[in-house]
Amino acid sequence: MDQPTAHPRVDCHVHILDPHRFPYVDGHQPPSGETGDGTTLTRLLSGNGMTHALLVQPSFYGTDNSAMLDAMASSDGRFKGIAVVAPETSEADLVALKAKGVVGVRLNLMQGRPDMLCHPGAERFLARLASLGWFVEVMADTDTWAEIAAVLAASGVRLLIDHMGAPELARGLDQPGFRAVLALGRETD
């Protein structure tokens, strides 16, 4: 860090996109100009007075968290991570991710398995994540939130709501999914 500050300043949602060293999966491509490795991010954060960052695994890498973990390993503790894992990931692998600075898991329900939290085993998966003290960052469309809110509320996980719950603005504030997101936000421990 260039200058110590009394209070941390954290970018709480940033992606590492390093296609030269870590190829994307399944032909996914971000918009041009949105790539950057850990060194570039460190320079950008320092230049703007930020002390830390929470790296969020982007969809372009699927469950291969290598680019994010590489950036975390060279960050001198400035970066923590939100990984993407399969529900069947072993306990040993989850613990290994935690030891490397992962503090949560991202569930992108807008791609892949939008109903994954409605299937048997979802409660067990969430309980495993809660037992690690991890956050669960959920990216879902507005209608999905109404379907998953009860499962998330009952799970005991610390919840991060990605992109404010992706409400459809044209549908107004009274849409069931947006109301579900607001209700989750009102939950307290």
N, C-alpha and C positions, 0 to 999 in steps of 0.2 A: 504494500500500500504506500501511496505517496505521502499522505499526511494522516496521522491518526485523528479520529473524531471521537467525541464523547458519546455519541449515539450512532449505532449502525444505520446505514442507509442501504436498503436491500431492494434490488430488482427481484420481484417475486414471481416472475414468469418469463423465462428466456430459454431459447433453444440453441443447442450446439448443432450446426449443420456443416459438416466437414467432409464433403463427398470425395475429395482427393485421397484421404486416408481411410475413410469409412463409407463404402458405397451404400446407397439407399437400397431398400428391399422392394421387390416387385415393381420396379420401374417408376416408383413414386418420384416426383420432382417438385420441389418448392418453387415459388415464383423466383425468377432470376434476381440476383442482388440480395437475396436473403440468407446467404451462407456466411459462416464465420466459425472459426475454431476457438479454443480456450484462450490462446494468447491474444487474439484479436478482442475477445470479450473482456479480458482483464484490462487491456489498454483503454477500451471504451468506458468501462466502469470507472477506472481511476481518473480518466480525463473529465468525468462528469460528477465526481465527488461521491460515488457509490462505493460502499465497503464490501458488500457481499451480493451473492446472487443465488436464487433458487432455480436450478436448471430443470426443465421439464422435458422429458423424452418426447420428441416429435413423432408423428405418425410415419414419417418417411423411413424410420429405422425399425418399425415393428417392435419386437421384443429384444432386439440386439441393442443393448444399452452401452456398447463399447465407446462410442464417441463421447457420450456424456460422462462416463466413468473416467475416461482419459483426461478430459478437461478438469474434472474434480480432483484427480490425483496430482495434477500440477498446479493447483490453485492455492497452495499454502493454507488450506482451510477456509478460503473465501466462498467456495461453492458447496452447496448441498444439492441433492437431486431427488426428483420424482421419477421413478422408473416405470417401465411398462413390462409386466410379467404375465405369463399365462397362469390361470387359476391353479393348475396342477404343479406349479413350481415347488420344488422341495423346500422343506424348512431350512436345510443347510444352505441352499442357494439364497434364500431370503435373508438369513443371518449374515451371509457373506456380503450381500449388497448393503446391509445396514452398517457393517464394519467399514465399508468404503465411503460412507457418508450419505447413503440413500435414506430419506426420511418419509417416503411415501410411494404410492403407486397411482398411476394415471389410468383411468378407465375411459377410453374414447368410445362411447356408445353410439357415436354418429358414424363410425366406420366399423366394419366387421360384425360384431355381435351386439346389436342394440338392445336385445332382450336378455343379456347375460345375467343380470341381477334378478331375473324372474324365473330362473331355472333352479332345480334342486342343486344344492352344493354352494349356492351363492352366499348363504348365511355362514357356512363354514369358512369359505374364502375370506369374507369380511372379518370374521372372528380371528383368523390367523393374522391378518393385517393389524387389527386392533391390538392383539397381544404383543406386537412389536412396538406399539406406540406410534404407529405410522398414520400419516394423513392418507386419505383416499380422495384424489382429485378426479372429479367426474365431469366429462364433457358429454352432454346429451342435448337433444333437441327439446323444444318446449313440451311436446306431448309426452315424451318419455319420462319427464320428471314426475308427472302425476302417477305413473305406474311404479316408479322405483323409490319414491320418497319414504314410504313406510318401511321398506327393507333397510334403507340407509339409516333412518332414525332409530330403528330397533337394534342396529348392529353395534353401536358403541364406537364406531370409527370417528376420527376427527376428519371432518369433511371440508374439502376445498371445492367450491363451485366454479367450474371453468367457464369463462366468457359470460358471466352473470346468468347462466342457465339458458343462454341462447333464445331469449323470448322473441316471438314474432311481433314486432312493434305494431303492425297494422291490426293485430287482434286485440290490442288494448291491454289494460292492466288486469282484467278479470279472467284471463285464460287460465284453465285449471293447472297447467304446468308451471306457469309463473307464480300462481298462488302457492303451489307446492314448494317452489324454491324459496319464497318468502317465509313460509312456515318452517322450513329447515333452518333458515338463517336466524329465526327467533328461538330455536332450541338452545337451551343452556345446560351446562353440566350441573 
